[in-house]
Amino acid sequence: MQTTYPRRPLTPPAMAYRLRVRHGWVALPQPTREFGGLAPVPYGYRADIYIGAARDIDAHTAQQLATALDGCAFYTVRGTDPQGLAAVGDALDALIGDVAAGRTV
């Protein structure tokens, strides 16, 4: 008799967010809707955030993005501008916190 166990992924399932860039700033898809038009991350999922060539993020956008990421296990910020990666990462860390969600750049 053979017993088999289901394979579990090494990382939690992911949600990807490709955010727009408007004049060098991160922009949400629909800024007038709840969470800026982003679907909230289900509890325990990871979030991959692509910011392209954005150089900065404003406080309102950061707050809406952080609210959508509230239940994530960890998140990754990816982009092409080192200044933008630092700005977005720092803003999200301040709102979510390093303890609540890990971050990789």
Residue pairs with C-beta under 8 A, 6 or more apart in sequence:
11 46
12 44
12 45
12 46
12 73
13 45
13 46
14 45
14 46
14 47
14 48
15 39
15 41
15 42
15 45
15 46
15 47
15 48
15 72
16 47
16 48
16 49
16 50
17 38
17 47
17 48
17 49
17 50
17 65
17 68
18 50
18 52
19 26
19 27
19 28
19 29
19 49
19 50
19 51
19 52
19 54
19 65
20 26
20 27
20 28
20 29
20 52
21 27
21 51
21 52
21 53
21 54
24 53
24 54
24 55
24 56
25 54
25 55
25 56
25 57
25 58
25 61
26 51
26 54
26 56
26 57
26 58
26 61
26 65
26 84
26 88
27 61
28 36
28 37
28 38
28 61
28 64
28 65
29 36
29 37
29 38
30 36
30 37
31 37
31 60
31 61
31 64
35 64
35 67
35 68
36 61
36 64
36 65
36 68
38 64
38 65
38 68
39 68
40 67
40 68
40 69
40 70
40 71
41 47
41 68
41 69
41 70
41 71
41 72
41 75
42 71
43 71
44 71
44 72
44 73
45 71
45 72
45 73
46 72
46 73
46 74
46 75
46 76
47 69
47 72
47 74
47 75
47 76
48 75
48 76
48 78
49 65
49 69
49 75
49 76
49 77
49 78
49 88
50 78
50 79
51 57
51 77
51 78
51 79
51 84
51 85
51 88
52 79
52 80
53 79
53 80
53 81
53 84
54 79
54 81
54 84
54 88
55 81
55 83
55 84
55 87
56 83
56 84
56 87
56 88
57 65
57 84
57 87
57 88
57 91
59 91
62 88
62 91
62 92
62 95
63 95
65 92
66 91
66 92
66 95
66 96
69 75
69 92
69 96
69 101
70 96
72 101
73 101
73 102
74 101
74 102
74 103
74 104
75 92
75 96
75 101
75 102
75 103
76 103
76 104
76 105
77 85
77 88
77 89
77 92
77 103
77 104
77 105
78 85
78 105
79 85
79 88
85 105
86 105
89 103
89 105
92 103
93 103
